[in-house]
Amino acid sequence: MTNRSESEGRANLSPDRKRALLARLLERKAKQAAKGEIREEYYRFDLYPEYLQLKQQLASIESLGRGNPFFVPQEGINRDTTTIGGRELIDYGTYNYLGMCGDPAVSAAAKRAIERYGTSVSASRLISGEKPLHRELERAIADFVGTEDSIVYVGGHATNVTTIAHLFGQRDLILYDSLSHNSIFQGCLLSGASIVAFPHNDWQALDLILHERRDRYQRVLVAIEGVYSTDGDIPELPAFIEVKQRHKAFLMVDEAHSIGTMGRFGRGIGEHFGVAPGDVDLWMGTLSKSFASCGGYIAGSRALVEYLKYTAPGFVYSVGISPPNAASAIAALERLKAEPERVERLHERARLFSSLACEKGLNTGPSPDSVVIPILVGDSLKSVRLSNALFERGINVPFMIYPSVPQNAARLRFFLTCTHTEAQIRYTVETLGRVVNEVR
């Protein structure tokens, strides 16, 4: 009955009313159809445009002959050599700068920790995951760096992200070097603070920005690195300290690649320049490079460390660093203090590599005092070909291409260690010089 009356009602409508009603019905159906059509890439990971772009880039790299050069299993300890597919190669792809990973004393300390505490602390340190090893390690780091205290996190990347994001907020300003590590940038984003990237290593530009903006904010953080892992160069730390003091800001130095590698005793960029440790507010470092472990730390004032231990989300809501990792880092620090000649040998090897490369006319970039030595080649595919050619000749060295570095700034990146021999370095640079000419 109701349907019949509705039909009769429509039949009595004027032609104009019918056309208007039909238009509204068609418009409603179009909107419903459009609303229901959700494109597949919005709910399928395998159709993400970013994923498809990655697959295309990987296919281009694999087409150059070696297959996929990423996630290649290393079948042993990475020091001056590595084993890949049962074949031994001279290795420049490891951060084992001081040869602590694989050192018998360091490995023995980790084994003893497992026997006593197991392989995990199984809880947040705030609740029931605290072990004596944790406090011993944090005391050792603070003494080595020269600060009142330190806090150890389970990951280096997480150390920067959670510390920066937690200490600064919407009423604050963070100024970071334009070539800062991703972990610094992510911490800046998560903080909610106003963020500004200043030109790389340009303390004068930083000074000008602070002169113009400092009075608009409460807290201000300046974030730099001790050694920049892409170019291997270092900042003029005393100048940055002077700027931050004059503008009443905090200064954070990421020492992931400078602790253990700079200064006479490996105490980092602060020792290299002879600055007072207290002139830097946050000393950040990682344990996975010079100290044969895994994790990161913040060293600074007692008040800073206490506040972070009770409130930093990446520490409070995370499991504590494992006993073998804590023990290996302690042992590595002890070995370094007992054998500072490892640092001098590392410096000698880096100087030898740099000087030989310059003699060959190779572009090492701005890294005269660093153990991270890039060889700039420009073209991305060329850098891949060079890496492949060196691999065939018994040398393992990673390439860096866009987006890890700017377009037309691709490079090979050599990490030097104190365990490399002069013969290995001479063979490497001689071979590199020949291969560069061949690829040209």
C-alpha positions, 0 to 999 in steps of 0.5 A: 500500500505504501509503495503504491501511494509513493508511486502515485505521488511521483506520477503526479509530479511536474516534469521539472520536479521529476527532473530535479528529483532524478538529479538528486537521486543520481547525485546521491548514488554517485556520492555513495559509489565514490565513498565506497571505492577505497583505493587498494593502496590505502589498505594493502602494504604491497601496493604502497607507492613507497614500497613499489618505489623501493622495489624499483630501486632494489631492482636497479641495484640488483641488475648491476650483477651482485644481487641484493647487497643488503642484509648479507649474512656476515659469518663471523666477527667483523673486525679487519676482515669479514667472512661472506659466503665462506670467503674472507674479505678485508672489511670496512663496513663495521663500527668495531673501531677498537676491536673490542667485539671479539676481544677474549676479555670482553667475550668472557665478561659477557659469558660470566654475566649470562651465567649469573644473570641470564640473557635478559633482565626481563623487566623495566629497570624501574620495577624489577629489572635493575641489576648491579651491572647497570649501575656499574656501567653507568658509573663507568660511563660517567667517569670516562666522559667526565660527568656526574652521572649517566643513564643507559638505554637499550638502543642508540636510536631510541636514546636520542628519540626519547630523550629529546622528545621528553625534555622539550615541548611546545614552548621550546626551540630545537636547533639541529645541524642539517646533517644530523642523524635520523634519531635526532630529527625524529626526537625533534619531531616528536617533541612538539617544539619549534625546530630549525635546521641550521647549515652544517657545522655553521656555528655563525649561522646558529648564533644569528638564529639564536640572536633573532629568536631566543627570546620567543621561547623558554628552553632551547636545545642545540643538537650536533654530532661529534663525528658525522657518519656520512661525511666523517667531519667534526664540528668546532665544538668550542665555538658551539659551546661559546654560542650556547652559553651566551644564549643560555641554551642547552647543548647536546653532542651525539658521540655515536662515532666519536666516543672511543675514536677521538682524543688521545685516550678515546674520550671523544670530541671533548677530549680532542678539543680539551673542553670541560665536560660540564660545558656540554649539557647532554653527552649522548653515545652508543655502545654498539661501536667502540664498546662491543655492545648494544644500546645508548647512553646520556651522560650529564648532570645528576639532576638530568639523569635522575629525571630521565630515569623516572620519567623518560618513556623510552626508559621507564616503559622499556626493558633494561639493557641485557646482562651480557650487553652491560658486562661487555660494555664495562669490559670494553671500557676497562680494556680501553683505559688499560690499552689506550694505544688502540686509539693511537693505532686507529688514528695512524690507520686512518691517517694512512688511508687518507694520505694514500687516497689523496695521493691517488686523487680520490675525493675524501671529503671534509674528514681529515681527523676522522676514522670515517672516510668517504670516497665521493663518486657522485653518481649512485649507480657508479658507487654501486658498481665500485662497491661490487668491483671491490667486493670481487677483489676481496674488499667489503665496503658499503655504498651510500646513495640517495636518499641516505645522501643528497642526489649526485653525492653518492659515495663509498664509506670506509670505517677504519679499525685499529685492527686493520694492517698497513698492508690491508690499507695499501692494497685497498687504496691501490685497488680502489684507485684502479677500479675507479679508473676502470669504472670511469 
